[in-house]
Every structure is written in C-alpha cells, then in structure tokens.
C-alpha cells in the first residue's frame, strides 16, 4: 500500500492510494509526485475543493468511478465533457459541472485528519485558493 502525505492550506493529512481499485489512475498520479497546485472551492458539486486542470491528460479512463465521493475521498475526473480535475470531498458531494453530472475515479483516501476536512473546506470557501501538495510518505 502506497502512503501519501497531503499538505492543504494549514492542514496535513495522511492518505493511501487506492491501487487495487484504481491501478491506472494511481500509477499515472505517482509519476507526477510530488504534486503541487492550488485548491479552490467547487462551483456545483457541494462540499468539496478542487484542482482545475484544463485539458491535462493523465492518460487514464474510468475506473472505480463515482459521482458521490465520501468525505476524505479524492477523485480524478479524466476529462471529456468537462475539464480534467482533482476533487477532494469534505462533506456531501454530488459531482457535477455546468454540463451535468460527472463521475471521477476514486484513487486516494485520507486516513487521518478527518477532523480538519470541514475546516479546510470552509477556509477555502471564505478565504479563497490554498496551496496543496501531495508527496510520498517516508
């Protein structure tokens, strides 16, 4: 099991890659590690933050996909009718865009720090974009 550390705003979360359920997505993301970007609050999906990635192509299709990630689940939308994105659910999410409902590949699950998820989401909602960094745990 591959473990990750995610630094998002002032919070740190431990996580694991869902390599059995989403092997292609995990392999593609591992190649990008350490991965750094910014999260902004979702527009249509509910209680989540996301990394908009435009037309970036991770070279994966759908696997272990869902429209309703649970709090602490991270999904990758590989692109298609909407732009490529990574979404972290901190509460109730019905994953969608201006084009309608979407499904993303659940490929990371947080294993610690759940008590800070709502705090992170509200911080991004009220203060704007925050840095996020994914790295392999030592």
N, C-alpha and C positions, 0 to 999 in steps of 0.2 A: 504494500500500500504506500503510495506516494503522499507524503505530508507536505503541506504548504503553510506559510505564514503570510497573512494579508494585513497590510497596514492601510487603514482607510480613515482619512481625517486624523483625529487624535486617538483612534482606537486600533487595537491589534486583535486579530482573530486567528486561531488555528483552524486548519481545514484539511480535507483529503480530496484527492482526485478520485472520481468515480470511474476507475479504469475498467472494471468489468462491464459496467452498464453502458459506458460511452468511450470505448477504447480509441476510436479515431479522433474524436474531439480532444481527449486528454493528451494524446500523442502530439497533435498539432499545437496545443497550447503549451505543452512542455518545451517545445522548440523555441517558443517566444519568451521563456523565462530567463531572467527576471523581467516581469512585465510591469510597466508603469504608465499610468494615464491619469485621467480625472473622471470622477463620477458626478453626474447631475441627477436631479430628481426626474422620475418618469413623467410622461405627459398624460398618457391614457390608462396605464396599467394598474394604478392603485398605489400600494405602499412598497415602492421599490426605487432603487437608484440604478443608473445605467451608464455604460460607456458607449457612446455612439461611435461607430467605426466606418461609416460611409460604405464604400464599395470594397473594403478589405476582404480578401478571400482566404479563409483558413483551409480551404480545400476539403471540407467535410460536408456530408449531407446530414439528414436527420437520423438521430439515434437517441434513445432514452429521452424523447422529446415530450414536453408538457406545456400546457397553457396556464397551469396553476401551480407554479413553484411554491413550496412551503417556505416560511421564514428561515433564512440561513442557507437556502439553496441558490446556487449561481447557475444561470443558463446562458448558452451561446446561441443566438439566432444566426444561422449561417448565411443569411441574405436571401434575396428572392424578390418578394413583392414589397419589402421594406428594406431599409439599410441593415447591414450587419451590426450586431450589438451584443454586449455582455450585460446581463441584468442580475442584480442581487436583490432578492426579496427580503424585506424587513418586516412585512406584515402581509395582509391579504393582497394577492396579485391575480388579475385576470389579464394575462399578457396579450397586448394588442397595440395597434398603431392606427394611424388615420386610414389605413387600408382595411382595417378589420382585425379580427382575432388572429394571433400568431402562435406558433409553438417553437420553443427553444430547447436545445439539448442540455439537460441537467448533467453537468460534468464536475461540479465542485460542491461539497457540502461542508459548511462550517461545523467544527467540532468543539469550539469554545468561544466564549464572548457573546453568547446569545443575549445576555442582559444589556448589551450595548447596541443591539441592532436598531431598536426604535430610536434611541438617542442619535445614532448616526443618520438615520432617515430624516428625522426632524431637523437636525443640523443642516443637512444638505437642502432640505425644503426651504428653510427660513434664511440661511446664510449663503446658499449657492454652492458652486462646484468645490469639491475637495479632492486632494490627491489620493490615489490608491496605488498600491504596489503589491504584486504577487511575487513570492520567491519561495524556493525550496527550503523546507525546514532542515536545520542541521542536525 
